Amino acid sequence: MSLRIGVDIGGSFADFAVLDSQTRSVRTLKVFSRPDSPGSEVLEGMAGLARRYGIDARDVIYFTHGTTVGVNAVVQRRGLRLGLITTRNFEDVLDIARLKIPDMYHLMSTRPAPLVPRDRVFGVDERLNFDGSVDTPVDEESVLAALDAMKRAECEGVVISLLHAYRNPAHEQQVKAILQRAQPDLFVSCSHEVWPIIREYERTLTAVIGSYVQPKVAHYLSSLQAALKKTGVPADLKVTKSNGGVMSAEHGKSNCVQMILSGTASGVIGAAYIAEQCGIRNCMSLDIGGTTADVALIIDGKPQYATGEYIGDFQIHIPSVSVSSIGDGGGSVARVDEFGVLKVGPESAGSNPGPVCYGRGGTRPTITDAFAAMGVLGQSALGYSTVQVDRDAAIRTIAELAGSLGQEPHKTAEAIVNVAISGMYAGVSRLVSRFGIDPRSFTLLPFGGAGPMLACHLARALNIDEILVPATPGVLSALGGLIADTKNDFVKITYYNLDANTLEQLDQDRAELEALARGWIREETGSDAEAEVSLSADMRYRGQSFEIDTPLSPASIAAGDLAAVRAAFHREHEKLYGYSDETAIVQVIALRLIITAPTPKPALQTLEEATGLPQPLRSVEVFMDGTFREVPLYQRDALRANQCFDGPAVVVQDDTTTCVLPGFKVTVDHHGNLLIRAV
C-alpha cells in the first residue's frame, strides 16, 4: 500500500487527508492543534489514523503540510529581534514606506509600527548605480560599526537590503561576508536572496518579513520532521507554499517567505479542484476556521494570484494565491465594548482554551458558542468525536453577554452571528471590487470547520443564489495541500526597452531562468520530464510608474517575433485600462517564470442514487431568523444522490455542521456534495 498524507494545522484543529495511491480514495481525520508543542498534533493524528483506519506509518510515501505559524508570528509580533542594514541615507525606508494610511476614510488612521524600528536600522557606506555598476565601494569599517551598534541593541539577526541589489548582489554578499567573519553565529539574510525585485521598500519589507519569522518557522519544521521520524513515516516532509505549490521542508527552512501563506493557499487549491470536478467555472471559496474567514476567487476554473497580499498590517511582495482574511472564525470572541456595542473578533479563543462549549477551559463567548446556544451545534459530536458540545455552558456564557445588552440570550447569539456576517460582507466587498466581479454570478464554496455553518448567512447577505458544500469540507485545506503540485516562481529584473536589439537578451534571460527552474524541480522531484513552464513579464509603456504582468509565449521570443511580444502587452493594457498605444516604447522591467510538476489527484466518490425525501435522524429545536423552529436533523453519511430537502435544516457529519436557513433548497449531487440554492 502507498499512502500520501496532507495535513493542515490551524488555530483550533489539525486536519488530515490520506490518499491511497492505488484506489485513489481519501480518508480524513481531525485532532486538536498544539501550538504549545509543535509536532504533537502529528503524533496524535498518526495514532488516530492507525486506530480509525488501520493505517501503517511505514506505508506513507508522501507527507505534506500547511501551517499558519509564520503568519501568526507576524500578526502577533513574536518574531526575531532584527537589525536592518541599508545604504547610507536610506535608513528610513521602512518608516517612509509608501506614505499611505491604512484606512483612507479614517482621519485618525495611522500606519503600523515597522517590524524593525528606526533605532535598529543602520546605514553603511556603499552605493550601486541603477544599472548595477559601482558608484561607491563597500566600506568595511562602516559595516563593523553597524555590527557593534546591533550588538548594543541586542539584535538577534540582521537583514541586508542595499540600493539596487536586484541588479547586482555583490555589495550585499560582501557585507554579509564581513558580518559572518566578525560574528559567525549571527543570523544574516540578504534581500536579493529572498526576492530580488525592483523598488526598495517592497524588496526590503519582504526580506524583513521573511527573516522575522524564519528562525521560528525553521524550528517548527525541525520539530515536525522529528515527530514524523518518531511515528515511523519514511517520507521526507513537504510544505505547501503561498503560490499554491509545495516544496521540501529543507527549502522551507531557508526560504520560509515562500511558505508564509501556505495554510490559506492550500484551501483555495482544494476548493478549485472540487469546483473543477463539479463543472463550476466561477466560485468564491470561503474558508472559516477557528481564527479567520479567508475568501478567494476562482475565475474560469483558476485561483487568482497576486503580489502584495497582506499579512496582518504588512504587504508581502511574493507571488501568492490572492486571499482576503477577515478576523471572524469559529473561535472569534464576542464582547461588548465601552460604548455598549456588540463586537466580534479578531481575537480568537483558538484551540486552547477554545470556545466555552468545548469544555476545555474557555470562559468567553465565541461564534461557535453562539451556534451552540441557538441549537445548531450540540446535536452530535464534533471533530471525529473529539468534542462533545456543552450547549448549557454556551447558553450560560451568552446569557452573561446578553445581560449587558438587555436582551434574551438566543437573540444575542443570533446577533453575534449577524455581526460576524457584517464583517465578512465588508471583506468580501473589498475583494470583489478589486477584481471587478459580481458575486451574484458566483457559486459560494464553504469549507473549514465553520464554513458550512455560516455559508447560508453570508450567501443571503451577498445575494448569492448557489452554495456548494463539499463532501468533507472540514478537512478541505488538508486535501488541497495533498493535491498541490510541486511549484516555484523565479524572477529576474531586466529593465530595458523592448526592441529588436534587446529581443535576443530577453531570450537569454528566459533561458537562464528556465535552467534555474529545471534544476530546482529536479532537486525537488528527481526529474523535470513532466514539468510545465509558464512565462510572463512585468511590462509598461516608458514613463509609466507601474507594470502589468503580461503572459508571454517562449516560442515567440525564441523566434524573434517582436510584434507578437509587443501585441501581448498591448492586449493586457487594453483589457485593464481600456486603451493601448501601439506607437509607444514598451519596457520589460522583469521576467517571471513558473515551473510546475503535477502530483496524483484523488477520484471523487460516487454516491448511490435514491428517490424520495431523505429520512432525518430526528427533529431539533433551533433558533433561526428571530424565532424557535422545529427543524429536521440529517446525518450527512445517510444522504444519497438526487435526494432533496428544504430549509430550515441542520446537517451533521464528523468534520463540520451545515446550517440551512429558511428560503434555501438542498440537492445531493452524485459526488455527495450539497448543492444549496435560494428559492
Secondary structure, DSSP 8 states (H G I E B T S, - for coil): --EEEEEEE-SSEEEEEEEETTT--EEEEEEE--TTSTTHHHHHHHHHHHHHH---GGGEEEEEEEE-HHHHHHHTT-S--EEEEEETT-TTHHHHTT---S-TT-TT------SS-GGGEEEES-EE-TTS-EEE---HHHHHHHHHHHHHTT-SEEEEE-TTTTT--HHHHHHHHHHHHH-TTSEEEEHHHH---SSHHHHHHHHHHHHHHHHHHHHHHHHHHHHHHHHT--S-EEEE-TTS-EEEHHHHHH-GGGGTTHHHHHHHHHHHHHHHHTT-SSEEEEEE-SS-EEEEEEETTEE-EES-EEETTEEE-S-EE-EEEES--TTEEEEE-TTS-EEEEEEE-TTTT--GGGTSS--S-BHHHHHHHHTSSSSS-BTTTTB---HHHHHHHHHHHHHHHTS-HHHHHHHHHHHHHHHHHHHHHHHHHHHT--GGGSEEEEESSSHHHHHHHHHHHHT--EEEE-SSGGGHHHHHHHH--EEEEEEEEEEEE-STTTHHHHHHHHHHHHHHHHHHHHHHHS--TT-EEEEEEEEEETT-SS-EEEEE-HHHHHTT-HHHHHHHHHHHHHHHHS---TTS-EEEEEEEEEEEE-----------B--S----SEEEEEEETTEEEEEEEEEGGG--BT-EEESSEEEE-SS-EEEE-TTEEEEE-TTS-EEEEE-
